[in-house]
């Protein structure tokens, strides 16, 4: 199976109830829909149930307005023993152009009824041209995040922020909370953490190193702990931990980082007005994120007729640019 054979497409119309206070698409909906596209691609490729295990380098490249038509595309790029790496992109479809809106990387895991990983039984060819470039880039990324996948989260003493009860509307057919739904709530909670630090209007810029460790069941109380761990001129980073308690006891279920940008009523970045801080590791992360964000903003998807991802043009090898 080639990467191009796994592509799926999903279309969403942005309605007023999907917007944030300044009239752009609320980040929680964007994340939920991205996971929808990734999940469909993963399950269609594996012909089995898979759950979201990890999400990283999820960049919000350009704003999306009420009335925009969003096209989501997802590709299965690498297959492991029980996991599948998926690329998801979304685009705003306009009369004169196609604009890249978001790009993200997700890892799905096939699990059995006991919640343990099961063999995937899928092979994805490396191929040639752009498929080989994408395959190699994602293989390198997958190796780089292996420590985060096998670890047990960040070492942070984060304050309790909010809690919710996992309801049937939040769950999959397996009775566990859907990863996209959890991200929908987390985007709002993390924005509250940012607002508590410095009262501004915030929009989501990226989501990184988000690991889903254990399932959340219907009826569980889900507690979110979050705090600001980096502050720049107009952006800040919120680190979060998620814990659940219920019939399976109390356990740590997820963690990650979100970056928000302070904006004015016109949607343009504005200074946060707080003292900048962050350790050397946080500063390094921000430099890498900004570098990748600039490269993604420069991409100009030609059209949606090709089955090739836009991110391919941000990969250095010249053969990645052949269709």
Secondary structure, DSSP 4 states (H G I P E B T S, - for coil): --GGGG-EEEEEE--GGGB-TTSBBPHHHHHHHHHHHHHHHHHHHHTS-EEEEEEEEEEE-S--BTTPEEEEEEEEEEE-SSEEEEEEEEEEE-SS-EEEEEEEEEEEEEB-TTS-B----------SHHHHHHHHHHHHHHHHTHHHHHS------PPEEEEEE--GGGB-TTSBB-HHHHHHHHHHHHHHHHHHHS--EEEEEEEEEEEE-S--BTT-EEEEEEEEEEE-SSEEEEEEEEEEEETTEEEEEEEEEEEEEEE-TTS-B----S--B--HHHHHHHHHHHHHHHHHHT-----SSSSS-GGGGGSS-GGGG--
